[in-house]
Amino acid sequence: MSFVDMIKNSVIAEFTGTISVDKILLSLAVAFIIGVFIVYVYRKTFSGVVYSKSFSLCIILLAMVTAMIIRTISSNLALSLGMVGALSIVRFRTAIKEPTDTAFMFWSITAGIMAGAGLYIVSVIASLGIGLLYFLGYTMGFKLSRQYLMIIKYNVDVDETILKAMSKLTKTKLKSKSVSKDLVELTFEVELKDDNTRILNGFKNLHGVESVSIISYQNDFGA
């Protein structure tokens, strides 16, 4: 037997397995359980404005679909080559603004690959370790302060008083200012480490203030 034949036989031997229903169901079940765990970690550490249920379902679906693809192509050489060609022409254009969302999707794909390859124990242990370490880092101070927009409407006569009160806050940035005949509207960007709304009462009690409101938002462009 020549060296080329040895390589050919070794490659073909890797794809001589048969697809059984029980193995497919087991891979899908493991991928589903890991996907639910990933969604749980994502929900507990979510710090955005609006929680997307569709993204959570996408994480679970992505893990199961990846597991099914890996389980299928690992048993047939022709299917594996065809799948690589098919996936190479697919273009995903969904914009993902948060880097952590991309990391969670990559985590889901990795778990699906391991579940599809039959590494069930490794995939479960690795996912548990990643989830626990990420949650530990999140609770130990790596959580970023939440950004808010504070909108203040007040009389023109107390402009200096309002600006002096705003200067006492730790992190503020003026975003916009509009002036009418009698009223001034200021929009500031402020950072709060928790959902502390007592700051509203402090400005509301100032003389000449008409209204104060805080709006949660995400600064996606670093402006």
C-alpha positions as CSV (number, residue, x, y, z in Angstrom):
1,M,0.0,0.0,0.0
2,S,1.4,3.4,-1.1
3,F,1.7,6.4,1.1
4,V,-1.1,8.1,-0.8
5,D,-3.4,5.2,-0.3
6,M,-2.7,5.2,3.4
7,I,-3.7,8.9,3.7
8,K,-6.8,8.3,1.6
9,N,-7.9,5.4,3.7
10,S,-7.3,7.3,7.0
11,V,-9.4,10.2,5.7
12,I,-12.2,8.0,4.6
13,A,-12.2,6.1,7.9
14,E,-13.0,9.4,9.7
15,F,-16.3,9.6,7.8
16,T,-17.5,6.0,7.8
17,G,-19.7,6.5,10.9
18,T,-23.5,6.1,10.7
19,I,-26.1,8.6,11.7
20,S,-28.4,7.2,14.4
21,V,-31.5,8.8,15.7
22,D,-30.5,8.4,19.4
23,K,-27.1,10.2,18.8
24,I,-28.8,13.1,17.0
25,L,-31.4,13.4,19.8
26,L,-28.7,13.3,22.4
27,S,-26.7,16.0,20.7
28,L,-29.7,18.2,20.3
29,A,-30.7,17.7,24.0
30,V,-27.3,18.6,25.3
31,A,-27.1,21.6,23.0
32,F,-30.5,22.7,24.1
33,I,-29.6,22.4,27.8
34,I,-26.4,24.4,27.3
35,G,-28.2,26.9,25.2
36,V,-30.8,27.5,28.0
37,F,-27.9,27.9,30.5
38,I,-26.2,30.5,28.2
39,V,-29.5,32.4,28.0
40,Y,-29.8,32.3,31.8
41,V,-26.3,33.8,32.2
42,Y,-27.1,36.4,29.5
43,R,-30.3,37.4,31.2
44,K,-28.7,37.7,34.6
45,T,-25.9,39.9,33.2
46,F,-27.9,41.9,30.7
47,S,-27.3,45.6,31.1
48,G,-28.8,47.0,27.9
49,V,-31.9,49.1,27.5
50,V,-34.4,46.6,26.1
51,Y,-34.0,42.8,26.6
52,S,-34.5,40.9,23.3
53,K,-36.4,37.6,23.7
54,S,-35.7,36.8,20.0
55,F,-31.9,37.0,20.6
56,S,-32.2,34.6,23.5
57,L,-34.2,32.1,21.3
58,C,-31.5,32.7,18.6
59,I,-28.8,31.5,21.1
60,I,-30.7,28.3,21.8
61,L,-31.5,27.7,18.2
62,L,-27.9,28.4,17.1
63,A,-26.5,25.8,19.5
64,M,-28.9,23.1,18.3
65,V,-28.5,23.8,14.6
66,T,-24.7,23.8,15.0
67,A,-24.9,20.5,16.8
68,M,-27.0,19.0,14.1
69,I,-24.7,20.2,11.4
70,I,-21.6,18.8,13.1
71,R,-23.3,15.5,13.8
72,T,-24.4,15.2,10.1
73,I,-21.1,16.1,8.4
74,S,-19.0,14.0,10.8
75,S,-20.5,10.8,9.2
76,N,-20.2,11.6,5.5
77,L,-17.4,13.1,3.5
78,A,-19.6,14.3,0.7
79,L,-22.0,16.0,3.0
80,S,-19.1,17.7,4.8
81,L,-17.7,19.1,1.6
82,G,-21.1,20.2,0.4
83,M,-21.9,21.8,3.7
84,V,-18.6,23.8,3.6
85,G,-19.4,25.0,0.1
86,A,-23.0,25.9,1.1
87,L,-22.0,27.9,4.2
88,S,-19.2,29.7,2.3
89,I,-21.8,31.6,0.1
90,V,-24.1,32.5,3.1
91,R,-23.9,36.2,4.2
92,F,-25.2,37.2,7.6
93,R,-26.0,40.9,7.6
94,T,-27.7,41.3,11.0
95,A,-26.0,44.1,12.9
96,I,-24.9,43.3,16.5
97,K,-24.1,46.4,18.4
98,E,-22.9,44.9,21.7
99,P,-19.6,43.0,21.8
100,T,-20.9,40.8,24.5
101,D,-23.8,39.6,22.3
102,T,-21.2,38.5,19.7
103,A,-19.3,36.6,22.5
104,F,-22.5,34.8,23.6
105,M,-23.3,33.8,20.0
106,F,-19.7,32.4,19.7
107,W,-20.2,30.6,23.0
108,S,-23.4,29.0,21.7
109,I,-21.7,27.9,18.4
110,T,-18.8,26.4,20.3
111,A,-21.1,24.5,22.6
112,G,-23.0,23.2,19.6
113,I,-19.8,22.0,17.9
114,M,-18.8,20.1,21.0
115,A,-22.2,18.6,21.5
116,G,-22.4,17.6,17.8
117,A,-19.0,16.0,18.0
118,G,-20.1,13.8,20.9
119,L,-18.1,15.6,23.6
120,Y,-21.1,15.9,25.9
121,I,-19.3,16.0,29.3
122,V,-16.6,18.3,28.0
123,S,-19.2,20.7,26.6
124,V,-21.3,20.8,29.8
125,I,-18.3,21.2,32.1
126,A,-16.7,23.9,29.8
127,S,-20.0,25.8,29.6
128,L,-20.5,25.7,33.3
129,G,-17.0,26.9,33.9
130,I,-17.4,29.8,31.4
131,G,-20.7,30.8,32.8
132,L,-19.5,30.8,36.4
133,L,-16.3,32.7,35.7
134,Y,-18.1,35.3,33.6
135,F,-20.8,35.8,36.3
136,L,-18.1,36.0,38.9
137,G,-16.3,38.7,37.0
138,Y,-19.5,40.5,36.4
139,T,-20.3,40.7,40.1
140,M,-16.8,41.6,41.2
141,G,-16.7,45.0,39.7
142,F,-16.3,44.5,35.9
143,K,-19.9,45.6,35.4
144,L,-19.9,49.0,33.7
145,S,-21.9,51.9,35.0
146,R,-25.1,52.5,33.3
147,Q,-25.5,55.6,31.2
148,Y,-28.6,57.9,31.4
149,L,-29.8,61.0,29.8
150,M,-31.0,63.6,32.3
151,I,-33.4,66.2,30.9
152,I,-34.0,69.3,33.0
153,K,-36.4,72.1,32.2
154,Y,-36.1,75.3,34.3
155,N,-36.6,79.0,34.3
156,V,-33.9,81.2,32.7
157,D,-33.3,83.0,35.9
158,V,-31.8,80.0,37.7
159,D,-29.4,78.9,35.0
160,E,-26.3,79.4,37.2
161,T,-27.9,77.4,40.0
162,I,-28.6,74.4,37.8
163,L,-25.1,74.4,36.3
164,K,-23.6,74.5,39.7
165,A,-25.7,71.6,40.9
166,M,-24.8,69.6,37.8
167,S,-21.1,70.2,38.4
168,K,-21.4,68.3,41.7
169,L,-22.2,65.0,39.9
170,T,-19.3,62.7,39.3
171,K,-19.5,62.1,35.5
172,T,-21.6,64.4,33.4
173,K,-21.4,65.5,29.8
174,L,-23.6,68.2,28.2
175,K,-25.4,66.8,25.1
176,S,-27.8,69.5,24.1
177,K,-29.2,72.8,25.3
178,S,-32.3,74.7,24.0
179,V,-33.5,78.1,25.2
180,S,-36.9,79.6,24.8
181,K,-38.3,82.9,26.1
182,D,-38.7,81.8,29.6
183,L,-37.5,78.2,29.8
184,V,-34.2,76.3,29.3
185,E,-33.9,72.6,28.5
186,L,-30.6,70.9,29.2
187,T,-29.8,67.3,28.3
188,F,-26.8,65.8,30.2
189,E,-25.2,62.4,29.9
190,V,-24.7,60.9,33.5
191,E,-23.4,57.6,34.8
192,L,-24.9,55.8,37.7
193,K,-23.6,52.6,39.2
194,D,-27.1,51.5,40.2
195,D,-30.7,52.5,39.5
196,N,-30.5,55.4,42.0
197,T,-33.3,57.8,41.1
198,R,-32.9,60.0,44.2
199,I,-31.0,62.4,42.1
200,L,-34.3,63.4,40.6
201,N,-35.6,64.6,43.9
202,G,-32.5,66.8,44.5
203,F,-33.0,68.7,41.3
204,K,-36.8,68.8,41.5
205,N,-36.6,70.6,44.8
206,L,-34.5,73.4,43.3
207,H,-36.2,76.7,42.8
208,G,-37.3,77.4,39.2
209,V,-37.1,73.8,38.0
210,E,-40.2,72.8,36.0
211,S,-39.4,69.1,35.4
212,V,-36.6,66.5,35.6
213,S,-36.5,63.2,33.9
214,I,-33.9,60.4,33.4
215,I,-33.9,58.1,30.3
216,S,-31.8,55.0,30.0
217,Y,-29.8,54.6,26.8
218,Q,-26.7,53.0,25.4
219,N,-23.9,55.0,24.0
220,D,-23.0,52.7,21.1
221,F,-20.8,55.2,19.2
222,G,-18.6,56.4,22.1
223,A,-19.7,60.0,21.6
